[in-house]
Amino acid sequence: MIHTREQLKKDFIQKNGWGDATISFLAGDCSNRTYDRLVKKDKTTAVLMDAYGDNEKVEPFMAISSLLNDLGCSAPKVLSQDFENRFLLLEDFGDQTFTWCLGKGMDAGLLYETAVDALIHLHQKFDRSTSSTLPVYDTKSLLEKANLFLEWYFPAIHGTVPSTAIIQEWEDAWCQAFQVIDKAPQTLILRDFHVDNLLWLQDREGFKRCGLLDFQDAAIGPQCYDLVSLFEDVRQDVSFDLTKRLLKKYLRSFPDLDEHTFMTQYYTMGAQRATRIIGVFARMLLAKNRDHYMRFIPRTWKWLENDLKHDNLLAIRHWFNEYFPMEKRRELTCL
């Protein structure tokens, strides 16, 4: 008998003692996962992750959740799992995302400093030798991700794929810039560390008030990566003064880091990340007809343009100026 996805979900909920719960949709994301909240009659709650895509897996989320909790961080604990059908039942951290808190007027300094404190704790406690199975986000991976820009955004704007010469110029520029990333200290990076994926847990103390979500793609990568995700957020403006103050705080916690070198790595990682995201958003529109990401492209270009001011990115800046002058840096809905 072939079961529909909806029936498999109901069976999982029933099997794990939540058959009497009401179900309400919480969120989806760029991947093939959705999240529902379950509420029992006694008001007990949990969150159901449905990794419905055939290529999705729930094991990475479960493994990273366990690792983060072992390190003293606040990640939802896994209550039940079904690896075959790709369901997880998770601890419910509530609805107070940092984005929601900012919208309600909560002090941005407190929120962002708590997030940075969580990263400081994570990076001080994480021991790479204990996590040899994690994927490595090396410079080859970084270039592959940046190439999403060439694959999706370039032809959408120019009406043709880039020539071999343009691609070679692009790859040479990035490989030159990535030399500083090759030397960057490595740690656990969560990769989507921004205010939409952080929850304010007011009943906890210190950095543990920062609840972590959407970390199933965690990897070993440059130590600056999650700081870039936090401060160069394509969905949210973050003040320069706040960013500068909290980056200084982070660096004081790691006295062995050279500030100039670290910031060069930071801006290089920022340029790669913004470039990749523009490509991802173009793909979401052109391949999946999801146009709501288009509104974030102007801010993403803003972050990229700021990153490209730095000397290590001179060749990349010249490439963008040549092939994407200001009039071509736009939302695809403007075509």
C-alpha positions, 0 to 999 in steps of 0.5 A: 500500500502506498501512503501519501505524505500527509498520511505518513505524517499523521501516522508519525504523530499518532505513533509518538503520542501526539494524535490528539494535538492540533496542527498549525503551519509554522514555516518553510524555507529555501530547502524542501522542509516544512515545520508545523506546531503541535499543541496537545489539549494540555497545552504541551507543544512540540514542532514537527519537521517534515523533510519532504524532499527526496534528497533531504535527510534529518540525520544531520539536524539530529547530529548537530542538535546533539552536538550543540546541546553537548557544548552547552548551546541552546538547540531544540532537542529531538524528541522522536525521529523517523529517518526513513520517512524524514520526520523529526519531532522537536522541542518547541522554542516558541515564536520569539525570533530575533526578527520578531523581537526587533519588530517589537522594539527590543534592544538590538544591542542586547539581541546581537550581543547575545548572538555573538556571545553564543558564537564566542562560546561555541567557538571556544568550546568546539573541538574539531578533532571530535567531529571528523564526520562533518563536511568541510566548507573549503575554498573549492566548496566556496567557489562552487557556491559562488558559481550559482551567480554565474549559473542563474543571475548572469544569464537572467540579466545578460540573456546568455551564459557567460563565455569561457573567458569570462568564467576563467576571469571569474575563477582566477579572481576568486581563487586569488581572493580565497588565498586568505581563506585558506589560512583562516582558522576553522571551526563549526559554522552553522551557515544560516546564523541570522535573526530569522533563525535565532529565537529569544529564550527569555527564561534562560540566562546569558548566551543560552537565551539565543536559541539556534535553528536551521543548522542541519547544513553545519560544516567545518569552515572559516571562523568568521563565517557565522559573524558575516551571516549575522551582520551582513543579513540580506533580510535585515539592516544592521548598524555599522557602529553595532557591528564594529563594537561586537566584532571588537568584542569577538576579537577580544575573546580570541587574542591569538587572532590578528585583527587585520587578517581576520577582517580581510577574511571577514570581507572576503567571506562576505563577498562570497556569501552575498554573491552566492545568495544572489544566485540562490534567489535567482534560482528560486525565482526561475526554477521554482517561481518563488518571487518573494526573495527578490525584495532582498536582492537590493540589500544583498547588492549593498552588502556585496558592494561594501565588501568589494571595497577591500583590497583583497577583493580588487580583482573581483571588484573589477570583474563586477564593474566590467560585467555588472555595472550599477544598472545591471544590479537589480531585482529580476522582477525589474526586467 
